Amino acid sequence: MVAAPTTPARLSLDRARIAELTAREEKRLNEQTPMSGEMYRRARRSMVGGVPSSYQVREPWPIYLAEGRGSTVWDVDGNQMVDFHNGFGSMVQGHAHPAIVQAVQERVAKGTHFAAPVEDAIAVSEELARRFGLPFWRYVNSGTEATMDAIRIARAQTGRETIVKIFGSYHGHHDYVMVSISVPYENIGAADDLASLPYGAGIPKAASDLTVAVPFNDAPAMERRIERLVKEGRPPACVIMEPAMMNLGVVLPEPGYLEAVREITHKHGVLLIFDEVKTGLCVAPGGATEKFGVTPDLVTLAKALGGGLPSGAIGGTEEAMAPVASGRVYQVGTYNGNPLTMAAARASLEQVLTPEAYAHLNALNDRLIAGCDRVLAETGLPGYTVGISSKGCVTFSPEKIVDYASFMATQDPELPHLAWLYMMNRGVFMTPGREEEWTLSVAHSLEDCDRYVAVFAELARDLVA
Ligand SMILES: Cc1ncc(COP(=O)(O)O)c(C=O)c1O
């Protein structure tokens, strides 16, 4: 789980050296990716910014991919890389897994969409119910749709409008959750009075005002805020949170935190939504819900559920799902439970994400964490590792990060980008951004992990040289 931080920072980082290495590595990546550059010049004439999603933007151009098989991807220049990005954590099955390819091939020939239920959707619900201990399921097509619908269900179930989220957490791109994310350190505010700030333009203040943020890993602060909301006459419908935060690198819940949140939410009649879009199916067969032994009222899944096809799901208790069952909440969507997606999800759950697969993922992560720990210890680079099954990261901070404020206060702002460049230039396709983590797949090998560690060692050596 959380390795001990190396305290105090034994290395005062040489900023000029970081700048010099960053410039060198940027140049190398650009020289290695001329076809991506050419594709970008074509793409930006018809696709805004040359990309389908703003999360794919990169200066001077994005890296366009061509193919993926197992743990390997190739970009359009033919650069071969081991994939630790895995589609922002969606491809825990590895690319083009034979079981999923077969299921999709068989399904595609039999018709891909009816907007009528198919048997695969029943099988997927049965398996998810077994894994997550939540009896009732519905489908959507993305993580955003899953959290949007879960919040609506909670509002209908409780008759309340305000929602509570964790400060700094990302839950997709609908208005109610695009609040209090990526806030500059000086604008965060006190733990009991965190700001409700819209993330980007186009979000009505009326929507962001209904979302109240509290710090992660601080159950007393959550309870105080809920009590204040009750006093103000706007008790919350739900707390929506990731049980382990996956957009500050990886931040695990402190012992007892999730149990306390469960108790507080029960006590105040607030529904607890675990957003397991990233953790679900990636950290254990039954996600973080199983891993930490705390069952929410509603859980949201997406990403890894569809084995690479757009997917999403909401699971819940009978009571939480009652507004959907009664028809009071219209939980709808033309592509919900799409046959192709359900065929892929079923094959993934039944044939790929087996108990042996999770044992393999755990062994891989142990190897990666141990290797990175060794590098940190040998070089004195300030940082520590965090890992949970297929997910993990090196956190470039001399102190342990427990929430968004400590992340912004202590995470090195420059090293994540430099580390990304080193990886990309040396055959490791890595998630960009200071808040991201790696995701391993069942197709990864111990050698793949050693490759990551070797590149990390080169970075660390160059930094301390
Ligand atoms: C925890 C969490 N919830 C929801 C979402 C939104 O998912 P999607 O991008 O599929 O809409 C994300 C996306 O990264 C996420 O990390």
The ligand as an SDF file (V2000), in Angstrom:
LIG
                    3D

 16 16  0  0  0  0  0  0  0  0999 V2000
  -13.3710    9.0890  -11.2550 C   0  0  0  0  0  0  0  0  0  0  0  0
  -13.9290    9.4770  -12.5880 C   0  0  0  0  0  0  0  0  0  0  0  0
  -15.2580    9.6150  -12.7370 N   0  0  0  0  0  0  0  0  0  0  0  0
  -15.8130    9.9390  -13.9210 C   0  0  0  0  0  0  0  0  0  0  0  0
  -15.0290   10.1410  -15.0270 C   0  0  0  0  0  0  0  0  0  0  0  0
  -15.6650   10.4890  -16.3420 C   0  0  0  0  0  0  0  0  0  0  0  0
  -15.5900    9.4220  -17.2060 O   0  0  0  0  0  0  0  0  0  0  0  0
  -15.7620    9.6510  -18.7890 P   0  0  0  0  0  0  0  0  0  0  0  0
  -14.5110   10.3290  -19.2370 O   0  0  0  0  0  0  0  0  0  0  0  0
  -15.9340    8.2610  -19.3190 O   0  0  0  0  0  0  0  0  0  0  0  0
  -16.9670   10.4870  -18.9780 O   0  0  0  0  0  0  0  0  0  0  0  0
  -13.6380   10.0000  -14.9300 C   0  0  0  0  0  0  0  0  0  0  0  0
  -12.7840   10.2080  -16.1040 C   0  0  0  0  0  0  0  0  0  0  0  0
  -11.5870   10.2500  -16.0470 O   0  0  0  0  0  0  0  0  0  0  0  0
  -13.0670    9.6620  -13.6760 C   0  0  0  0  0  0  0  0  0  0  0  0
  -11.7450    9.5370  -13.5210 O   0  0  0  0  0  0  0  0  0  0  0  0
  1  2  1  0
  2  3  1  0
  2 15  2  0
  3  4  2  0
  4  5  1  0
  5  6  1  0
  5 12  2  0
  6  7  1  0
  7  8  1  0
  8  9  2  0
  8 10  1  0
  8 11  1  0
 12 13  1  0
 12 15  1  0
 13 14  2  0
 15 16  1  0
M  END
$$$$
